[in-house]
Amino acid sequence: MHIAIIGGGITGLSAAWELQQRGIDYTVLEAAERWGGKIVSAILEIDNSKFLVEGGPDTLVTRKPEAWELANELGMLEQITDPGSETSGIYVLDNASLHPIPVSPTRFFSTPLLTLRGKLRLLAEPFQPARRDDEDESLADFVRRRLGQEALDKFIGPVLGGIYNTDPEKQSILVSSPVMREMEREGGGLFVGALQRAFRSGKKKKNKIPRFITFKNGLQALTDELARQLKGDLRLNAQVDSVRLEGVQYRISIGDGSSILADGVIFATLANQTSALIKDVAAEASHRLSAMRQQNIGTVSLVYRESDIPEKPVINGLMIPRREKRLIDAVTFTSRKMPERSTEGYAVLRVFIGGGAAQMVELPDRHLIEAIKKELAELLGITAAPQTWTAFRWECGFPQAEVGHLKRVDEIEKLLPPNLALAGSSYRGIAVPDCIRQGREAAAKLFNPQS
Ligand SMILES: Cc1cc2nc3c(=O)[nH]c(=O)nc-3n(C[C@H](O)[C@H](O)[C@H](O)COP(=O)(O)OP(=O)(O)OC[C@H]3O[C@@H](n4cnc5c(N)ncnc54)[C@H](O)[C@@H]3O)c2cc1C
């Protein structure tokens, strides 16, 4: 039995890890010259100062345990660090001015973001009827139903829309935030559901695992270590061009003219990439995959002198709703969130692009940095030039899971011929732990199709 895995991001590498545990031969084919896909960490340098930045993900939620478990299996728990809370000091842009997201009761009652009516509607959440079925709905419909239109427009929509780089009116709640529907089902609402969960986790707190984790040397440490401990056939610069049936096996053709034969194939690639690869073996599934939307996304990390950053307001993050029609989607002050990755006297910012203005991801460096400098000057009063900067771009690289997505994925999987499996961010969850789970499950499923 030999399995081919197409794609060497966290999903493909996790699938290979699972196969290795089961003693199955595998080949991982990765088009790029490095492992990890969107997990990419880099060091920026100014004189003798070093700054660790992340191109893609920077923190992992431990409510989904798969990343922690994988790190444990790889013997990496000592490299894990706690990036702290993600909720303090977050601002939202509303009508061109900055407002802190009200996370404390005092802030909530004094914030001008919501009218009195909007605040009362939000506080009435526990009294809204609970929905307990399994049908999907949009993130926006869910928030409107539970917390009201104003909460959706003014801060919850921008925050969730920012996290998922998406339009909350289209995004599936069952893919992005199933936990919110679980809280509604179990507790009758978000407030009660959250309290119940806090109580339960308080009881279990003996082995304290932080809510979010990262790795001392960046998240890429995880994929680097994974690739290092994989002992199968691992090939970089191996762009797969096509997959065809040959008898009961699959012939996988690679861009350099070579090919391999495999008994099963795991596609750890995005829906549009997989669609092109399976058109000869599963035409209808390929057609349906091509209908799944993917959006541009990118990040730009910039290092400034601390003295070039206005002293007020002290913000950790800024979310920018699409209705504000800006060229950037969010800003994180990385050096405040993770000071150990920076050097005193400098400030590191990470700017997210591609959601509100997709074209930003396609701009050449010169135009990109000019556009970002203008945005940062207008929004945050930063008029100085950065000391250094770097950009990471993924054109059509961010999957959008629209309402009904999980059912569509189920149907597509039923159209696949034997021993082909789909896994990764386009299918059942976009976060890194979701990708690890899907990679491992795909590997397990090829040997036990009923599971
Ligand atoms: C800016 C950003 C921030 C994020 N932040 C977080 C976060 O904080 N926490 C979190 O949990 N998640 C976050 N995510 C999501 C998470 O990073 C991704 O969903 C996850 O890394 C995707 O992994 P993957 O292996 O499925 O896909 P990818 O990383 O996209 O890997 C797919 C691989 O397949 C290869 N490939 C494609 N076509 C072929 C082919 N024909 N032949 C061979 N190889 C091919 C590609 O080169 C690529 O390496 C973020 C994502 C982005 C972009």
The ligand as an SDF file (V2000), in Angstrom:
LIG
                    3D

 53 58  0  0  0  0  0  0  0  0999 V2000
   -2.8790   35.5470    7.2020 C   0  0  0  0  0  0  0  0  0  0  0  0
   -3.4020   34.2930    7.8380 C   0  0  0  0  0  0  0  0  0  0  0  0
   -3.5440   34.2380    9.2120 C   0  0  0  0  0  0  0  0  0  0  0  0
   -4.0280   33.0760    9.8120 C   0  0  0  0  0  0  0  0  0  0  0  0
   -4.1140   33.0330   11.1560 N   0  0  0  0  0  0  0  0  0  0  0  0
   -4.4330   31.8610   11.7670 C   0  0  0  0  0  0  0  0  0  0  0  0
   -4.2880   31.7480   13.1790 C   0  0  0  0  0  0  0  0  0  0  0  0
   -3.8480   32.6790   13.8750 O   0  0  0  0  0  0  0  0  0  0  0  0
   -4.6200   30.5430   13.7480 N   0  0  0  0  0  0  0  0  0  0  0  0
   -5.0290   29.4840   13.0040 C   0  0  0  0  0  0  0  0  0  0  0  0
   -5.3200   28.4080   13.5750 O   0  0  0  0  0  0  0  0  0  0  0  0
   -5.1530   29.5550   11.6430 N   0  0  0  0  0  0  0  0  0  0  0  0
   -4.8530   30.7230   11.0160 C   0  0  0  0  0  0  0  0  0  0  0  0
   -4.8910   30.8040    9.6460 N   0  0  0  0  0  0  0  0  0  0  0  0
   -5.3920   29.6500    8.8670 C   0  0  0  0  0  0  0  0  0  0  0  0
   -4.3380   28.5620    8.6690 C   0  0  0  0  0  0  0  0  0  0  0  0
   -3.0580   29.1290    8.6260 O   0  0  0  0  0  0  0  0  0  0  0  0
   -4.5610   27.8010    7.3480 C   0  0  0  0  0  0  0  0  0  0  0  0
   -5.9090   27.4570    7.1730 O   0  0  0  0  0  0  0  0  0  0  0  0
   -3.7000   26.5210    7.3180 C   0  0  0  0  0  0  0  0  0  0  0  0
   -2.3480   26.8240    7.5700 O   0  0  0  0  0  0  0  0  0  0  0  0
   -3.8800   25.8480    5.9670 C   0  0  0  0  0  0  0  0  0  0  0  0
   -3.0570   24.7040    5.9020 O   0  0  0  0  0  0  0  0  0  0  0  0
   -3.1680   23.6900    4.6670 P   0  0  0  0  0  0  0  0  0  0  0  0
   -2.0550   22.7270    4.7830 O   0  0  0  0  0  0  0  0  0  0  0  0
   -4.5470   23.1270    4.5970 O   0  0  0  0  0  0  0  0  0  0  0  0
   -3.0250   24.5920    3.3650 O   0  0  0  0  0  0  0  0  0  0  0  0
   -1.7650   25.4070    2.8380 P   0  0  0  0  0  0  0  0  0  0  0  0
   -0.9490   25.9190    3.9540 O   0  0  0  0  0  0  0  0  0  0  0  0
   -2.3230   26.3740    1.8430 O   0  0  0  0  0  0  0  0  0  0  0  0
   -0.9030   24.2920    2.0940 O   0  0  0  0  0  0  0  0  0  0  0  0
   -1.2580   23.7460    0.8580 C   0  0  0  0  0  0  0  0  0  0  0  0
    0.0250   23.3770    0.1570 C   0  0  0  0  0  0  0  0  0  0  0  0
   -0.2960   22.7230   -1.0740 O   0  0  0  0  0  0  0  0  0  0  0  0
    0.6880   23.0910   -2.0300 C   0  0  0  0  0  0  0  0  0  0  0  0
    0.1280   22.8290   -3.3640 N   0  0  0  0  0  0  0  0  0  0  0  0
   -0.9050   23.4640   -3.9740 C   0  0  0  0  0  0  0  0  0  0  0  0
   -1.1280   22.9350   -5.2050 N   0  0  0  0  0  0  0  0  0  0  0  0
   -0.2160   21.9340   -5.3620 C   0  0  0  0  0  0  0  0  0  0  0  0
    0.0680   21.0280   -6.4120 C   0  0  0  0  0  0  0  0  0  0  0  0
   -0.6280   21.0360   -7.5620 N   0  0  0  0  0  0  0  0  0  0  0  0
    1.0930   20.1510   -6.2530 N   0  0  0  0  0  0  0  0  0  0  0  0
    1.8130   20.1210   -5.0890 C   0  0  0  0  0  0  0  0  0  0  0  0
    1.5880   20.9720   -4.0570 N   0  0  0  0  0  0  0  0  0  0  0  0
    0.5840   21.8740   -4.1880 C   0  0  0  0  0  0  0  0  0  0  0  0
    0.9340   24.5590   -1.7420 C   0  0  0  0  0  0  0  0  0  0  0  0
    2.1830   24.9790   -2.2580 O   0  0  0  0  0  0  0  0  0  0  0  0
    0.8640   24.5950   -0.2190 C   0  0  0  0  0  0  0  0  0  0  0  0
    2.1460   24.4800    0.3780 O   0  0  0  0  0  0  0  0  0  0  0  0
   -4.3920   31.9480    9.0130 C   0  0  0  0  0  0  0  0  0  0  0  0
   -4.2430   32.0110    7.6330 C   0  0  0  0  0  0  0  0  0  0  0  0
   -3.7380   33.1560    7.0450 C   0  0  0  0  0  0  0  0  0  0  0  0
   -3.5550   33.1960    5.5520 C   0  0  0  0  0  0  0  0  0  0  0  0
  1  2  1  0
  2  3  1  0
  2 52  2  0
  3  4  2  0
  4  5  1  0
  4 50  1  0
  5  6  2  0
  6  7  1  0
  6 13  1  0
  7  8  2  0
  7  9  1  0
  9 10  1  0
 10 11  2  0
 10 12  1  0
 12 13  2  0
 13 14  1  0
 14 15  1  0
 14 50  1  0
 15 16  1  0
 16 17  1  0
 16 18  1  0
 18 19  1  0
 18 20  1  0
 20 21  1  0
 20 22  1  0
 22 23  1  0
 23 24  1  0
 24 25  2  0
 24 26  1  0
 24 27  1  0
 27 28  1  0
 28 29  2  0
 28 30  1  0
 28 31  1  0
 31 32  1  0
 32 33  1  0
 33 34  1  0
 33 48  1  0
 34 35  1  0
 35 36  1  0
 35 46  1  0
 36 37  1  0
 36 45  1  0
 37 38  2  0
 38 39  1  0
 39 40  1  0
 39 45  2  0
 40 41  1  0
 40 42  2  0
 42 43  1  0
 43 44  2  0
 44 45  1  0
 46 47  1  0
 46 48  1  0
 48 49  1  0
 50 51  2  0
 51 52  1  0
 52 53  1  0
M  END
$$$$
